[in-house]
């Protein structure tokens, strides 16, 4: 109960959401932020080296 009151006080939840319109695609800006963060995390996982990869003596 306290969390809903706190979030409701910080963000007005009675207003309609804001959407990005492109042809037949409608995506809210909040979802766009989540999608971008997921893509950044995926790219970081591809680029980041595996732990312990450089400490081994030989190749497999």
ChimeraX commands (.cxc) that place a marker at each C-alpha (Angstrom):
marker #1 position 0.00,0.00,0.00 radius 0.5
marker #1 position 2.82,2.41,0.84 radius 0.5
marker #1 position 4.67,1.76,-2.45 radius 0.5
marker #1 position 1.61,2.60,-4.60 radius 0.5
marker #1 position 1.15,5.84,-2.70 radius 0.5
marker #1 position 4.81,6.76,-3.12 radius 0.5
marker #1 position 4.88,5.99,-6.85 radius 0.5
marker #1 position 1.56,7.75,-7.37 radius 0.5
marker #1 position 2.95,10.81,-5.66 radius 0.5
marker #1 position 6.10,10.87,-7.81 radius 0.5
marker #1 position 4.51,10.01,-11.19 radius 0.5
marker #1 position 0.98,11.13,-12.05 radius 0.5
marker #1 position -0.67,7.88,-13.12 radius 0.5
marker #1 position -3.95,9.44,-14.27 radius 0.5
marker #1 position -2.59,10.86,-17.55 radius 0.5
marker #1 position -2.67,8.85,-20.78 radius 0.5
marker #1 position 0.60,7.33,-21.94 radius 0.5
marker #1 position 2.80,8.77,-24.66 radius 0.5
marker #1 position 3.24,6.61,-27.74 radius 0.5
marker #1 position 5.57,6.51,-30.73 radius 0.5
marker #1 position 3.53,6.10,-33.94 radius 0.5
marker #1 position 5.18,4.74,-37.08 radius 0.5
marker #1 position 2.85,3.39,-39.77 radius 0.5
marker #1 position 1.01,0.56,-38.00 radius 0.5
marker #1 position 3.45,0.30,-35.06 radius 0.5
marker #1 position 2.48,1.93,-31.75 radius 0.5
marker #1 position 5.00,1.60,-28.93 radius 0.5
marker #1 position 5.02,3.50,-25.66 radius 0.5
marker #1 position 8.15,5.46,-24.85 radius 0.5
marker #1 position 8.65,3.45,-21.68 radius 0.5
marker #1 position 8.76,0.23,-23.70 radius 0.5
marker #1 position 11.21,1.81,-26.14 radius 0.5
marker #1 position 13.55,2.55,-23.22 radius 0.5
marker #1 position 13.30,-1.07,-22.03 radius 0.5
marker #1 position 13.96,-2.42,-25.54 radius 0.5
marker #1 position 17.02,-0.18,-25.97 radius 0.5
marker #1 position 18.40,-1.28,-22.58 radius 0.5
marker #1 position 17.90,-4.93,-23.52 radius 0.5
marker #1 position 19.76,-4.44,-26.82 radius 0.5
marker #1 position 22.61,-2.67,-25.00 radius 0.5
marker #1 position 22.84,-5.53,-22.49 radius 0.5
marker #1 position 22.87,-8.09,-25.32 radius 0.5
marker #1 position 25.64,-6.27,-27.21 radius 0.5
marker #1 position 27.64,-5.90,-23.98 radius 0.5
marker #1 position 27.30,-9.66,-23.39 radius 0.5
marker #1 position 28.63,-10.35,-26.88 radius 0.5
marker #1 position 31.56,-7.95,-26.58 radius 0.5
marker #1 position 32.60,-8.63,-22.97 radius 0.5
marker #1 position 35.28,-11.30,-22.55 radius 0.5
marker #1 position 34.48,-14.50,-20.71 radius 0.5
marker #1 position 35.88,-14.58,-17.16 radius 0.5
marker #1 position 39.10,-16.55,-16.83 radius 0.5
marker #1 position 39.68,-16.77,-20.58 radius 0.5
marker #1 position 43.14,-15.18,-20.51 radius 0.5
marker #1 position 44.48,-17.12,-17.49 radius 0.5
marker #1 position 44.68,-20.55,-19.11 radius 0.5
marker #1 position 48.01,-21.77,-20.43 radius 0.5
marker #1 position 46.94,-23.43,-23.67 radius 0.5
marker #1 position 44.19,-23.56,-26.20 radius 0.5
marker #1 position 41.64,-26.35,-26.43 radius 0.5
marker link #1:1,2 radius 0.2
marker link #1:2,3 radius 0.2
marker link #1:3,4 radius 0.2
marker link #1:4,5 radius 0.2
marker link #1:5,6 radius 0.2
marker link #1:6,7 radius 0.2
marker link #1:7,8 radius 0.2
marker link #1:8,9 radius 0.2
marker link #1:9,10 radius 0.2
marker link #1:10,11 radius 0.2
marker link #1:11,12 radius 0.2
marker link #1:12,13 radius 0.2
marker link #1:13,14 radius 0.2
marker link #1:14,15 radius 0.2
marker link #1:15,16 radius 0.2
marker link #1:16,17 radius 0.2
marker link #1:17,18 radius 0.2
marker link #1:18,19 radius 0.2
marker link #1:19,20 radius 0.2
marker link #1:20,21 radius 0.2
marker link #1:21,22 radius 0.2
marker link #1:22,23 radius 0.2
marker link #1:23,24 radius 0.2
marker link #1:24,25 radius 0.2
marker link #1:25,26 radius 0.2
marker link #1:26,27 radius 0.2
marker link #1:27,28 radius 0.2
marker link #1:28,29 radius 0.2
marker link #1:29,30 radius 0.2
marker link #1:30,31 radius 0.2
marker link #1:31,32 radius 0.2
marker link #1:32,33 radius 0.2
marker link #1:33,34 radius 0.2
marker link #1:34,35 radius 0.2
marker link #1:35,36 radius 0.2
marker link #1:36,37 radius 0.2
marker link #1:37,38 radius 0.2
marker link #1:38,39 radius 0.2
marker link #1:39,40 radius 0.2
marker link #1:40,41 radius 0.2
marker link #1:41,42 radius 0.2
marker link #1:42,43 radius 0.2
marker link #1:43,44 radius 0.2
marker link #1:44,45 radius 0.2
marker link #1:45,46 radius 0.2
marker link #1:46,47 radius 0.2
marker link #1:47,48 radius 0.2
marker link #1:48,49 radius 0.2
marker link #1:49,50 radius 0.2
marker link #1:50,51 radius 0.2
marker link #1:51,52 radius 0.2
marker link #1:52,53 radius 0.2
marker link #1:53,54 radius 0.2
marker link #1:54,55 radius 0.2
marker link #1:55,56 radius 0.2
marker link #1:56,57 radius 0.2
marker link #1:57,58 radius 0.2
marker link #1:58,59 radius 0.2
marker link #1:59,60 radius 0.2
view
